[in-house]
Amino acid sequence: MRVFRRLPGAKSSFAIRDNKPEGAGKELRFTGSELDAFAAGWGKQRGLTV
């Protein structure tokens, strides 16, 4: 399972982490614009539209 959260104290920062034992302590951190670009690119690769 992946856990998505807003980082406290930051205006527009997010973290995605894996809560399985082998993923403990590992996370990806994004600014709001980086997360938007990541999501848009992933959606485009999969042929998704919004």
Order of alpha helices (4+ residues) and beta strands (2+ residues): beta-beta-beta-alpha
